[in-house]
Amino acid sequence: MSAQREPIGVIGTGYVGLVTAAGFADLGSDVWCVDIDTEKIERLRRGEVPIYEPGLDEVLARNRERLHFSTELSDALGRARLLFVAVGTPPTQSGDADLSAVHRVVDSMPTPDGHALVMKSTVPCGTGTNIKRIFKGLGKSGFSYVSCPEFLKEGSAVKDFLHPDRVVVGDDGDWAGDAVVGLYEPLGAPLVRTDVASAEMIKLAANAFLATKISFINEIANVCEVLGADVVEVARGMGLDDRIGPKFLQAGLGYGGSCFTKDVSALKLLAGNSGYHFQLLNAVIEVNELQKRRVVAKLERHFDGDLAGRRIALLGLAFKPHTDDMRGASSIVLAARLQAEGALVRAYDPIAEDAARELMPQLDYADSALGAIADADAVVLVTEWPEFIELDWAQVAQAMSGRLVIDGRNALDAQAITAAGLIYQGIGRS
């Protein structure tokens, strides 16, 4: 055990938990990771990484002596006073966050003896207050509680942990908050230390604002298509204004993943349950859902309204590049709509195929980009993996039966595509 760094426990070994554990181990802490998934724990003990996240396998490998994996909570309780909670909080059918896994953790806590729960899972504002109320009712009010929301982006999560934009710590001003601040201090990031409710709201508000930027630029893109403007140029001009900035102004098929989709809906419902109608977020959600279907409309216009029997190649399936996460992926809606119109859909993703097969077993999967493109009447870029951006478009033109290429992420070289004799259509580009 490290003599200089606080040992910690991490409950949950998904994207957030495993990256958090690896990051703190890299900083010198001994970390006890706990998960109810026996198979996952056995894989981690063997040195196998159950998720795809660039750089994570290297960090885990070089810190194997500091990382300990168990299905027993007692292994962490006996060695660490800070227990980072990183369990899933997926949306329910109503759109609220499902906190059942969080409450299982709370219920499993023993009589307090100097421990603290540090909430990494994204939870609604007010969760911390409710958990402290539960602890008090169970005679466990000696437990401390800290809200420490995560801001990790899939595909760059390891880098985000080690070089964060900010660290947010919401607490009651006790030893636990001090200890969490101490853990993050070596990273030198700006610190926001505040109350628990404000820390919870920071996470939801940040994700809702970024989602709003995406839906806004997609609305601008749709207007650009009508008026003959180029949304890429519009976004470039907007982004140079330091009040706006260039990030999250890339028009496309809309946002996906678990965080934006879940957090925007959760914040809207949280406001509604409190008696406030959050009109802006209603529009953000509606725009995002409609945006995924605009590609189908582009294809229908090109093929005179009839997609039956048309061979459509989808390049990319994950919700973003450099991850195998299919949660909220635009490809799910796009593939379903195309097949409902009678199109023959063939898809390829360099990493996410296994996860995609579980959700879309009916798709025809290719083993390469050119395999998906072969004899296709149209090609749609869904996920901007580097290998798609680097395609030889003359070779693509020879492989295709048709000529249409729809750039769903405005990431391809339009001039190279048209020079190959193909028809290029982007999002919001004349």
N, C-alpha and C positions, 0 to 999 in steps of 0.2 A: 504494500500500500504506500502511496506517495505520502511523504512526511510534510510536504509543503502545501499541497492542494487539498481542498475539501473533497472527500469522497461523496459520490452521489448515487442515487437510484434513479432508473428511468423505467417507467411503466408503460409498455407499448413499444414495439419495435417495427413500426411502419416507417414511412418516409421521414416524418418529423422525429420520432423517437430514436431511430437508428443514426440519423445524421447528428442529432444532439449528443447522443452517447459517444459517437466517434469524435466529434469536435471537442468535447470536454476531456476525453481521454488524450487527445492530441495536445491539449493544454497541460496535461500532467495529472489529472484526477483519475483515481480508480473508479470504475463505473460498473454498477450491478444492474443489468438489464433484465426485465421481467416481462414475460408474455404468456398468455394462456394457450397459444398455438405451439403444441409440442413439436410438431414437425419443423416449424420455423426455427425454434430454439436449437434443435439438433443440427440443422443446417448451419446456423451461426457458430455453433461450437466447432463444427468441422472447417470453419473458415469460408463457408459459402455465403454469398450475399444474395438475399432473396428478392431484391429490387434492383432496377437499373438506375443508377445515379452516377454520372461521371465523377471519377476520383474517389468515390466512397470506398471501393474495395482496397485501394492503396492505403487510405487512412486507417481502416479497420485492421489491415494486415500489419502495419508497423506499430500498432498499439494493442496487439493481441494479449500481452501480459497484463494490461490494465483493464481489459474488458472481460466481464463475466456474465454468462447467460443462464437464466433459470426460469422455470415455470412457477417457482415458489416465491411469493412476496416476502416471506420471512428472511430470505437470503439478503434482500436489500434492506429490510427494516433493521436487521442486526448489524449492519455495517455503515449505513448512511442516514443522516438526519434529514437531508433534503431529498424528497421524492418527486421527480419531475413526471408529470402525468401527460402522456402523449398518446392517448387512445383515440379511436375514431369517434367523430360526432357527425355522422352523415345526416342528410335531411330526411325527415319523415314524409309521409304522403301529404301532410299539410304544409310542408316547407319549413317547419320548425326544426331546430337541431335536435337530434336524438341523443340525449344525455345518459342513456341507460348504462353505457360502459363507464362513464365518469362516476355514476352513482354506485356502480359495483365496486369501484376502487374506494370510494368514500366508505361504503358499508364494510369493507374488508379491513379498515384501519383498526388497530388495537387501541386499548386505553392509552392516551397520549403520554409519551415519555420523552418529549423534546424533539419530536419530528415536525416537519412541515410539508404540506402539499404545495408544489409549484406547478401551476396550471399552464402547460404548453398547448394543450388542445384548444381549438377555437370554440368558445362557448358564448352564449348570449350574455349581454350586460345584465348583471344581477345574479349570475350563477354563483359568484364568490360569496355574496351575502347569504344566499340560500344554503350553501354548503356550510358556512360558519354557523348558521342557525341549526342545521342538522347535527353538527358536532356538539353544539351546546345541549340539544335535546337528548343526545346519547351520553351525556356526561363526559364528552371528549373535548371540551372547550379549550383545553391546553394545547390542542393542535394549532399550529400556525398555518396561514394560507397566504400564498403569493400568486399574483397573476403576472405571468411573464410570456406574453404572446410571441409566437414565432413569425418571422417574416422571410422564410426560406422559399426560394423559387425552384421548382423542380427543373432539373437540368443544370442548375448552378448552385445547388443547396450547400455543398461543402464550402465553396467560396463565400457564399452569403453568411454562413455561420462564422467563419474565421475573419471576415471583413464586413461586418454588418453596417448598415446605414445608421442604425440606432439600436439601443437596447431599452426596452420598456419594462419597468418593474413597478407593479402596483401592490402595495402592502399596507399594513397597519403601523409601520414605523418600528417594528420589533426586530429581533435578532435574525429572523428568517430573511427579511428584505435585505438586511446588511450582508448576510451570507451570499445571497444570490448576486448582489452587486459585486461582491468580492470575486465571485467566480468569473464574471464577465470583464472585470477590470483590465486584465492583460490585453484585451482586444483593442482598447483605446477608443471605443466607439462613443458617440454622444449618448448620454444617459437621460432618460425621462423617468424620474421616480415620482410616482403619483399614487392616488388612491386606487383601490381594486376596480371599482366600477369604471373609472376613466380609462384604465389600462385595457379593460375588456372592450370598451367602445373604440379605442384607438385602432385595434385590429379590424373590427367590422367597418369602421368609417374609411380606413385606408383602402381596403379592398373594394368597397362600394364606389369610392371616388375613381379608382383605376378602371373599374368596369364601366363607369359613366364616361370616362374619356374614350374608351374603345367604342361604345355605342354611339357617342357623338361623332367621332370621325367616320364611322360607318354610315351614319345619316348624311354627313357631308359628301361621302363617296357616292351615295345614291343620287344626290342632287347633282354632283359633278357629271355623272353619266348622262343625265337629261340635258345639261347645259353645255356639255362639251369641254369641261375643265378636267384637269388631271389632279386627282386627290393626292398623289405623291408630291407634286409641286406645292399644292395647297398646304399639306402637312409640314413640308420643309419650311415654308414661309412662316407658318404658325409657330413651329417649334423653336425658331430663333428668338422669339419673345421669351425672355427669362421668366415671365409670369406664367407661361404655359409649359415650355420645355418640350423636347422632342419625344420623350418616352410615352409609349402607349398611344401613339398617334398613327399606328400602322393599320390601315383599313384592310378588311379581309372577311373571313367567314364568321367572325364573332368570337367572343371569348369562350373558353371551355375550362376543363379541369374541375377539381373538387372545390377549390377555395372560392373563386369568384362566384360561381353558380350558387353554392351553398350560402355564402356569407351575404350576398345581396338579398337573397330571399329571406334569410334569417333576420336581417336588419329591417326589411320591409314589414315582416310579421311582428317583430318585436315592437316596432312603432305602432302598428295597428292594434296590438294587444294592449298598448298603453293609451289608446284613444286618439292616436295621430295618424292621419292618412298620408303616407310618404309617396306623393304623386310622381316625383321624379324617378324613383326606383321602379315604379310600375312601367314607365316608359323605357327605362334602361333594359329591363327584362324582355319586354315586347320586341324592341328593336333587335336584340340579340337573337331571339328565336326566329324572327323573320329573316334575318341576315343569312342564316344557314340554308334557307330555302331559295334564296335568290339565284344561286348557281343552277338550280333545277330550271328556273325560268329562263336563264341564259341558254341552256341546252335546248329547251323546248322551242325558243325562238329560232335557233340555228337549224333545228330539224323540223321546222314547220309544224310544231305542236305535237309531234308524234315521236315518243321515245321507245315505243315497243320494238324490241329486237335490236336496238342500238347497243353496241358494245362500248361501255364507258370504263376507262381505266382511272382508278383513284390512286394517286401517289401520296402515300402517308396516311396513317390512321390515328396515331396518338394525338392528343389534344395540342401538343406542341413538340418541337424537336428536342432531342437529348433526354427523352423519358419514354418509359413504356406505359405510362398512365393513360387509360382510356376513359376515365371518368369525365363526363360532360363533353366528350370529343365531338366535333362537328361531323366527323365521318359517320357517326351512328345515325344521325338524322338524315344526312345526305344519301347514304346507301339505302336506307329504308324508303325514302321518297322516290329514288330512282327505280328501285325494284318494284315499288307500287305502280309506277308508270310503265312497267314492262321492260325496262332496260336490263341488259346483261352486264353485271358489275364484276370487274376483276380488280383486285387491290393488292398493293405491296407496301409494307412498312419494314424497315431494316431491323427494328427492335421490338415493336409492339404486337407482332402477329399473334403470339400465344394468348396475350390478354384479349386481343380483338376476337379471336376465334371463340372465346367463351361467351362473348356478347353477340357476335354475328356469325354463327356457324354456317349460315346459308350462303355466305359470300364465296366467290372463287378467288383463292389466294395464289398469287404468283411468287416465285422465289427470287425475283429481281425486278428492277424498274422496267427494263426492256421486256421482260416476260409479261408484265402487266400491260405494257403498251402495245404488244404485238397484235396486229389486226384491229386495234381499237378505232372506233369512229370518232371518239373524242377523249382527251386526257384532261383530268382535273388535278391540279396541285392542291392537296388538302393540308399537308404538314411540310414545312419548309426545311426538310433535312438537307444537309450540305450536298449529298450525292445527287439530289434532284436538281439543285441549282447548277451543278457542274455537268449536266447531261450534254452529250453531243447531239444537237438538235437536227443536224443533217441525218444522223443515224436514226433518230426518233421518227423523222419524216418518212424514211424508208420502211420502218417497221409498222407504221400506222396504216390503216385503211382510209381513214378520214383525215381532216386537216385541222380540226379545232383543238386549241390548247387554252384552257381556262386557268389562269393563275390566281388561285384563291387566296394567296397571301401577298401578292404584288412583290414577289421575291425573284422572279425569273427575268432573264434578259430578253426583253420584248424584241429588240432589233435582231438578235441572233435567231429567235424563233421565226420571225417574218422572213429573214434572209434565207431560211431553210424551206420556204414555200408554205409555211403553216400560217394559220389564222390565230393571232394572239388576242385574248380578251382578259383584262385584269378586272379588279374591283375599283370602280370609280375612275377609270381611265378611258379617255376617248379613243 
